Amino acid sequence: MYLVTGCAGFIGSHLVEALVERGCSVVGADAFIDNYPRTAKERNLEQCCRRGDVRFTELDIAVDRIEPLLEGVDGVFHLAARPGVRTSWGPSFDTYVRDNLLATQRVFEAAVARGIRVVYASSSSVYGDAEAYPLREDATPLPVSPYGVTKLACEALASAYARSVGLDAVGLRYFSVYGPRQRPDMAFSRVLTCMMDKRPFGLLGGGRQTRDFTYVGDVVDATLRAMDRAPSGRVYNIGGGCEISVLDSVQLCERIAGRELELHEMPLGTGDARRTIADVGRAWSELRWRPLTTLERGLRAQVEAMLGAQPDRSLAWATIA
């Protein structure tokens, strides 16, 4: 049996489904934080809890007691966090510290007390604008956003707990995850929503920045392998293996959906990295993991999922990271 925090989110709901398919029992926890509409998260939860042994609890791991959730649990997948680079500046930073760093510290404390492994979600945002590519795990992290700082702090916290009190933890640096159920504020969800609503799309930096988009199914596979196989204390890049400019990825969306999109160029967002591409050699050598889903194939799955759903009309103006 496993605990999944953030189980109603994009990646978390897919992970719950995969665990159920394995025949595992799941304890799911989610606080339904206000980063996007609760109704979308409830739909995610409904889909991932349709079958199998899933027990859901709504609670805030930054303040509520976690210990009762760990009864009989063999491991924790800690995915709960407050995401977003551009929204992490200014007065909102305290919520990022609370929902990312403080919540993670409480999960680590509870896991140490129970002697169980934690696989936790980090981010490619810890690298910032690096000097050498593709990005390796031993590169010096230089985050360029407060969000990236909180994720790097979680990694440092895991290291401190491992050295001092024996925490068994594995960190995964996810690179630009996409696929069905992607958060409505994320890149391809916004592109497709604009297509469906026939409204213009704000393309940050003219789309010249590049990303290593990673399909959610591949991310889930890596996350499960980390629980089963990773040496304690390791951190892994989990990337899609294909660097592409944002503009080219938007044009690929247009071809797949068979719809044109009006583009408006906007300045690059504060804290947005100009380039990301992962070296996943460590994940292959130690987890026997590599990405299997091409961007075109993964985008087709996301397009099909979104065209069958109602777009979120609350997004008045869209941008891409």
Order of alpha helices (4+ residues) and beta strands (2+ residues): beta-alpha-beta-alpha-beta-beta-alpha-alpha-beta-alpha-beta-beta-alpha-beta-beta-beta-alpha-beta-beta-alpha-beta-alpha-alpha-beta
